[in-house]
Amino acid sequence: MDKKLLELLVCPVTKTNLIYDSKAQELVSLAARLAYPIRQGIPIMLGDEARSLSDDEIDRIAPAR
């Protein structure tokens, strides 16, 4: 994922920054607890395409606090 693009993209629901999860190929919004898929290098930033994240996934993805 291009770092410049990641800096520009925000969650369409909360307008907060996203975290790139390279393992799952998703952009994650911790605030919304949603993961947006990346397909063929293109982030799909639609609420209908996002999936909800479990507490375990949030703990795995969230930066150390």
C-alpha positions as CSV (number, residue, x, y, z in Angstrom):
1,M,0.0,0.0,0.0
2,D,1.4,3.4,-1.0
3,K,2.2,5.4,2.1
4,K,1.1,8.7,0.5
5,L,-2.3,7.2,-0.5
6,L,-2.7,5.8,3.1
7,E,-2.1,9.3,4.5
8,L,-4.9,10.7,2.3
9,L,-7.5,8.1,2.9
10,V,-9.8,8.2,5.9
11,C,-12.7,6.1,7.1
12,P,-15.9,7.2,5.3
13,V,-17.9,6.6,8.5
14,T,-15.7,8.3,11.2
15,K,-13.3,10.4,9.1
16,T,-10.4,9.0,11.1
17,N,-7.1,7.6,9.9
18,L,-6.8,4.0,8.7
19,I,-4.3,1.3,9.4
20,Y,-3.0,-1.0,6.6
21,D,-3.3,-4.7,7.5
22,S,-1.0,-6.3,5.0
23,K,-1.8,-9.8,6.1
24,A,-5.5,-9.4,5.4
25,Q,-5.1,-6.9,2.6
26,E,-7.5,-4.5,4.3
27,L,-7.6,-0.9,5.6
28,V,-8.8,-0.9,9.2
29,S,-10.7,1.8,11.0
30,L,-10.3,1.2,14.7
31,A,-12.8,4.0,15.5
32,A,-15.5,2.3,13.4
33,R,-14.3,-1.2,14.1
34,L,-14.5,-1.9,10.3
35,A,-12.1,-3.3,7.8
36,Y,-12.3,-2.2,4.2
37,P,-11.0,-4.7,1.5
38,I,-8.2,-4.0,-0.9
39,R,-8.9,-5.7,-4.3
40,Q,-6.2,-5.7,-7.0
41,G,-4.5,-2.9,-5.2
42,I,-7.6,-0.7,-5.0
43,P,-9.1,0.2,-1.6
44,I,-12.9,-0.4,-1.6
45,M,-14.1,2.3,0.8
46,L,-17.8,1.5,0.8
47,G,-19.7,0.8,4.0
48,D,-21.5,-2.1,2.3
49,E,-18.1,-3.8,1.5
50,A,-16.6,-3.3,5.0
51,R,-16.7,-6.1,7.5
52,S,-17.0,-5.7,11.3
53,L,-13.9,-6.5,13.4
54,S,-13.9,-8.6,16.5
55,D,-12.2,-7.6,19.8
56,D,-9.4,-10.1,19.0
57,E,-8.8,-8.6,15.6
58,I,-8.8,-5.1,17.1
59,D,-6.2,-6.2,19.7
60,R,-4.0,-7.7,16.9
61,I,-4.1,-4.7,14.6
62,A,-4.1,-1.8,17.1
63,P,-0.7,-0.3,17.7
64,A,0.8,-0.8,21.1
65,R,-0.8,1.6,23.5
